Amino acid sequence: VETVEVAPSRFTGGFWGYWGTQILRFIVSVLFCGVGFYVATMNIWGAGGTLMEDLAVPMNWVYLMIGGALYGIGVCWAEIINYKWHAKHTVISNQQMSFNANTWSLFWNAFKWVFLSAITLGIYMLWIPVKFKKWQVKHTTSTPEIEEEEVVEEEEVVDPTIPKIIFKEYDDEAELGF
């Protein structure tokens, strides 16, 4: 029976990289989601009528769609930033992981999933977590094997000016000559 040595998995990310990524995600989310929310609601709130009267205006629906798209792009972009960072710092069996999806790929899939959920009155939402995980795994790949770092043992440096003391081991006290 031949045994194969499997290298341990490891995560190479650090404190500053993680929190830097989280701050970047937050900024992207706030910018796109905030702008999307503003565009979606700029002519609806405070227009003077009720919500139903405001939604009867066709241009307000355009604002809602543009705002929703900006919101969706912001959320998708923030998630892609997160997945790429996590994959970049994950090594499994000496294989460096990488995440190769882009924002548009996630955005269009999310759009499709939300649309299918709407026309099935929410029933399709039960399948979204599995679809999302399949999409995520589909776009996660491993790069060629990483060379393990060679451990170089330092050679003992001998200083000729320092006397070297050698202790001899004796098994019996009689060998000591006392």
N, C-alpha and C positions, 0 to 999 in steps of 0.2 A: 504494500500500500504506500503510495507516494503522497507525502503531505505537501501542501502548497501553503507557503507563508503569506498571509494576507496582511497588507499594511494597514495600520489603524487609520480611521477617518479622523479628520481634524478640521477645525474652523480657525482661519488665520486672521479674522477681522479683529479690530481693536476698539477700544472705548471711543476715541476721537472720531474714527471713521464711521462708527455706528451712529453716534449722535450728530455728526455732520450730515449724514444721509437723512436722518430724521428731520433735521431742521430744513434741509432742502425740500423734502417732501411737503413739509408744512407750508413753506413759502409758495411752492407751486400750487398746492391745493387752495390756499387762501386767495392767491391772485386769480386763478382761473375760476374757482367756485364763486368768489366774491363778485367778479365781473359778470359771470354768468347769471348770478342771482340778481344783480342790479339790472342787467339787460332784460331779464325775464319779467321783472316787476316795475320797471321805470314808468310805464304808461298804465299800469293796472291799479296800483295803489295811489290813492289821492287824486284820481281822475274825476271824482265827483259823483260817480254812480255806485251802484252796488257791484259786487263781484260779477254777478251774472250779466249785468249791463256792460261791464268792461270787457268780459270775455266774448260778447256778441260782436265786438269790433274785430274784423279780420286781421288788422295789423298787430293787435295784441297777441294773437296766436303765433305770428311770425316771431315776435319778441320772445315768447315763451320757448319756441323751438330753438332759437339761436342761444338763448340763455341756458337751456337744458344741454345743448351740444357743448357749449363752453364748460359747463359744470362737468359733464362726462369726460371730456378731454383732460381736464385738470386732474380728476380722480385717477383716470387710467395712467396718465403720465407719472403721477406720484407713485403708483403701485409698480410701474415698470422700473423706476429708479430703485425702489426697495428690492425687487427680485434680482436685478442685476448685481447689486452690491452683495446680497447674500450668496448668490451663486459664485461670484468672483472669489469669495473668501472661503468656499467650501471645497475640501479635498476628500474624496472617497476612494479608498484603495489606490492611492497615488494618482488619481485622475482628477484634474482641476475641472470643476463645473463651470459652465457659462450659460447665460440666459440670452437668447438671441431674438426675442420678440421685440416688437416696437409698439408705440402707443396706439397706432391706428389698428393694429391687429386686435388688441384688447378692446378698443373702443367699438369696432364693428361687431365683434362677438357679443359684447355687452348690449349693444343696441339690438342685435338679433334676439338675445335672450329676454330682454325687457319687452320687445314687441311680441314674442311668442307667449310670454306670460300675460300680456294684456289681452290678446285674442283668446286665450284659454281661461280667462278669468282667474288667473293666478295659479292654476294647476301646474303649469310648466316650471314655476319657481322651485318645485321639489327637485327638479333635475339640474338646476343651475350649479349648486356646489360641486357636483360630480363633473359636469361639463367644464367648469372653471378649472378644476384640478387636472383634468385631462389636457386642457389647453396649456396649463402651466408646465406640466411634465413634457408635453410635446416640444416645447421650446427650450427645455433645459438639456444641454448636451455636455459631454465631457471632452476635454482636449487630450491630446496624446500624453502618454505617461510622463510624469514629472520625475526628474532625476532626484533621488534622495540626497540630502546633504551628506557629504562624506565627513565622518568624524576623524579628525586628524589628532593623533595622540602627540602631545608635546614631548620631545625628548628631554631627558634630564640634562641640564647644563651643569658641567662639573667645573668648579673654580679650582685651579691648581694651588692657589694660595691657602685654601682651607683644608686642614688635615682631615682625612677620612678615617672614621673610627669604625672598625669592623668588630662586631660581637660574635663570638663563637659559642655555639650551643653545646652544652655537655649533658649527657644523659645521666651520668653518675657522679657523685661528689668525689669519688676516688680519682677520677680523671683530672680534677682540678689541681692535684698535687699537694693538698694540705695535709 
